[in-house]
Amino acid sequence: MKFYRSLAPIKALTFDLDDTLYDNRPVVLRMEAELLSWLHREHPQTQRFRTEQWQEIKAAVSRKHPAVCHDVTLWREKQLQTAFLQLGYAPEEAQQAAKDGVAVALSWRSRLTVPPQTHQVLSALAGEFPLVAITNGNVDTKVLGLDVYFKAVLQAGPDGAAKPAADLFLLAQSMLPCSPANILHVGDHLLKDVAAANQHGFMSCWINTTHRSLYRNAKARSLPHLEIRELRQLLPLLQAHSQS
């Protein structure tokens, strides 16, 4: 554990989800593979698109509809719909095929195993502090068994603009019984979590599970209040601050 800034008394916490409470990369890779397999099987015309073309379509959607980037589910639906239209599908057919594709993606999105340590730490913290989750992703916390620890789970898109925008932080703050200066936000991303939390008046905790150097990281814009390598390092720290 490393300290970079002074901590105020901690009265509540907010948590990022993906790559903070579990390793998100394997499930996303599996989801993308399963979706592509479904597309090739159910809509063989999509086999003409290479990976680069799928990315180009996604980028084109973001340029045409910038607001859609704040909702990863809607962004995927628009990407698929655009692809089907390019393949000559009628608008109604493209829309339905895109919705079917999103359903396939979502069916795989939450097929991951949350580490036991995460459950243990969140259970202990939830007994002492109010917790709110704020995420740019679309994982289903009920499927993962994580929803029971949080007062609320806020998602970019349905609940406002994606981090690092202020929306989710401000909404979380409104749900917590303290000043933002007494809320510790825990996340893995140096821009979307650390810098954003600092900017919006929260304290920040960078969880650095890959042992990266803060000072050699191009995404570092603002020092976190503290850095941890695993979630359980929060427990003695918070126990001490809950008594202050």
C-alpha positions in Angstrom: 0.0 0.0 0.0 1.2 3.5 -0.9 -0.1 6.8 0.2 0.2 9.9 -2.0 -2.3 12.3 -0.4 -3.7 12.8 3.1 -7.0 11.0 3.7 -10.0 12.6 5.3 -12.2 10.3 7.5 -13.8 7.7 5.3 -17.6 7.5 5.7 -18.7 5.8 2.4 -17.1 4.1 -0.6 -17.8 3.9 -4.3 -16.5 1.1 -6.5 -15.7 0.6 -10.1 -16.6 -3.0 -11.2 -14.7 -4.3 -14.2 -11.0 -5.0 -13.5 -11.5 -3.7 -10.0 -13.6 -6.4 -8.3 -12.7 -9.2 -10.8 -10.7 -9.8 -14.0 -12.9 -8.6 -16.8 -10.7 -9.4 -19.8 -11.4 -13.2 -20.2 -15.1 -12.9 -20.1 -15.1 -10.0 -22.7 -12.9 -12.1 -25.0 -15.2 -15.1 -24.6 -18.3 -12.9 -25.2 -16.8 -11.4 -28.4 -15.9 -14.9 -29.7 -19.3 -16.3 -28.9 -21.1 -13.3 -30.6 -19.0 -13.6 -33.7 -19.7 -17.4 -33.9 -23.4 -16.7 -33.6 -23.2 -14.0 -36.3 -21.4 -16.3 -38.7 -23.9 -19.1 -38.0 -27.2 -17.2 -38.0 -26.2 -14.4 -40.5 -23.5 -16.0 -42.8 -23.2 -12.7 -44.7 -21.3 -11.2 -41.8 -18.4 -13.5 -42.5 -17.3 -10.9 -45.0 -16.4 -8.4 -42.2 -12.9 -8.6 -40.8 -12.1 -7.5 -37.3 -10.9 -4.1 -38.6 -14.2 -3.5 -40.4 -16.2 -4.2 -37.3 -14.0 -1.6 -35.5 -14.5 0.8 -38.3 -18.3 0.4 -38.1 -18.2 1.0 -34.3 -16.1 4.1 -34.8 -18.4 5.4 -37.5 -21.4 5.0 -35.2 -19.6 6.9 -32.4 -18.9 9.8 -34.8 -22.5 9.9 -36.0 -24.1 9.4 -32.6 -21.6 10.6 -30.0 -24.0 10.2 -27.1 -24.3 6.4 -27.8 -20.7 6.0 -26.5 -21.9 6.4 -23.0 -24.0 3.2 -23.2 -22.0 0.2 -24.3 -25.1 -1.9 -24.8 -26.8 0.6 -27.1 -23.5 1.2 -28.9 -23.2 -2.4 -29.7 -26.8 -2.5 -30.9 -26.2 0.5 -33.2 -22.9 -1.1 -34.5 -24.7 -4.4 -35.4 -27.7 -2.6 -36.9 -25.4 -0.5 -39.1 -23.5 -3.7 -40.2 -26.8 -5.4 -41.2 -27.9 -2.4 -43.1 -24.6 -2.4 -45.0 -25.3 -6.1 -45.9 -28.6 -5.1 -47.4 -31.0 -5.9 -44.7 -34.3 -4.0 -44.6 -34.4 -1.5 -41.6 -36.8 -3.6 -39.6 -34.8 -6.8 -40.2 -31.5 -5.0 -39.3 -33.1 -3.7 -36.1 -34.4 -7.1 -35.0 -31.1 -8.9 -35.9 -29.1 -6.3 -33.9 -31.4 -6.8 -30.9 -30.9 -10.6 -31.2 -27.1 -10.1 -31.3 -27.1 -7.9 -28.2 -29.1 -10.6 -26.4 -26.5 -13.1 -27.3 -23.7 -10.8 -26.1 -25.5 -10.1 -22.8 -26.1 -13.8 -22.2 -22.3 -14.3 -22.1 -21.4 -10.9 -20.5 -21.8 -12.0 -16.9 -20.5 -15.5 -17.1 -17.5 -14.9 -14.8 -16.4 -16.0 -11.4 -15.9 -13.3 -8.8 -12.9 -14.1 -6.5 -13.9 -15.2 -3.0 -11.7 -12.3 -1.6 -14.0 -9.8 -3.3 -17.0 -11.2 -1.6 -15.3 -11.3 1.7 -14.0 -7.7 1.5 -17.3 -6.3 0.2 -19.3 -8.1 2.9 -17.0 -6.8 5.6 -17.2 -3.2 4.2 -20.9 -3.2 3.7 -21.3 -4.0 7.3 -19.6 -0.7 8.2 -20.0 1.7 5.3 -22.6 2.5 2.7 -21.3 1.3 -0.7 -22.3 2.4 -4.3 -21.0 0.8 -7.5 -20.4 3.1 -10.5 -19.5 1.5 -13.8 -19.2 2.2 -17.5 -19.9 -1.4 -18.3 -23.0 -3.5 -18.5 -22.3 -6.5 -16.3 -25.3 -7.9 -14.3 -24.3 -7.6 -10.7 -27.3 -9.7 -9.7 -26.0 -12.6 -11.7 -22.6 -12.2 -10.1 -24.1 -12.0 -6.6 -22.6 -8.5 -6.0 -25.7 -6.4 -5.9 -26.3 -7.4 -2.2 -23.4 -5.3 -1.1 -24.4 -2.0 -2.7 -26.9 0.6 -1.9 -27.1 1.2 -5.7 -25.4 0.1 -8.9 -25.1 3.0 -11.3 -24.4 2.3 -15.0 -23.3 4.7 -17.7 -26.0 5.2 -20.2 -29.1 4.5 -18.1 -27.8 6.6 -15.2 -25.9 9.3 -17.0 -22.7 10.0 -19.0 -19.8 7.6 -18.6 -16.8 8.2 -16.4 -14.8 10.4 -16.3 -17.9 12.7 -16.6 -19.4 13.9 -13.4 -22.9 12.2 -13.8 -22.3 8.9 -12.0 -20.2 10.5 -9.2 -22.8 13.2 -8.5 -25.6 10.7 -8.5 -23.7 8.4 -6.1 -22.9 11.3 -3.9 -26.6 12.2 -3.7 -27.3 8.7 -2.4 -24.7 8.7 0.3 -25.0 10.5 3.7 -21.8 12.5 3.6 -19.7 15.0 1.8 -17.8 13.9 -1.3 -14.6 14.7 0.6 -15.5 11.7 2.9 -16.2 9.3 0.0 -13.4 7.0 -1.2 -13.7 5.8 -4.8 -11.9 2.6 -5.6 -11.0 1.7 -9.2 -8.3 0.5 -11.6 -8.4 3.2 -14.3 -6.1 6.2 -13.7 -8.3 8.5 -15.9 -11.8 7.2 -15.4 -11.5 6.4 -11.8 -8.6 8.2 -10.1 -8.4 11.5 -12.0 -12.2 11.7 -12.2 -12.8 11.0 -8.5 -10.3 13.6 -7.6 -11.8 16.1 -10.0 -15.3 15.6 -8.6 -14.3 16.0 -5.0 -13.9 12.3 -3.9 -10.9 10.7 -2.5 -9.4 8.1 -4.8 -7.9 4.6 -4.4 -6.0 3.1 -7.3 -6.1 -0.7 -7.3 -3.0 -1.7 -9.2 -3.2 -5.5 -9.6 -0.7 -5.6 -12.4 2.0 -3.8 -10.5 2.4 -1.0 -13.0 4.4 2.1 -12.2 2.3 5.1 -11.5 5.0 7.5 -12.7 5.6 5.6 -15.9 1.9 5.3 -16.9 0.8 7.6 -19.7 -2.7 7.7 -18.3 -1.6 9.1 -15.0 -3.0 12.7 -14.7 -3.6 13.0 -11.0 -2.2 11.3 -7.9 -4.5 8.9 -6.1 -4.8 9.3 -2.4 -3.6 5.8 -2.1 -2.6 2.7 -4.1 -3.3 -0.9 -3.2 -2.5 -4.2 -4.9 -5.5 -6.2 -3.7 -8.9 -5.4 -2.2 -8.2 -6.8 1.3 -5.7 -4.1 1.9 -8.7 -1.8 2.4 -9.8 -3.5 5.5 -7.3 -2.3 8.1 -7.2 1.1 6.6 -11.0 1.6 6.7 -11.2 0.1 10.2 -8.8 2.8 11.3 -10.6 5.6 9.6 -14.0 4.5 10.7 -12.8 5.2 14.3 -11.5 8.7 13.5 
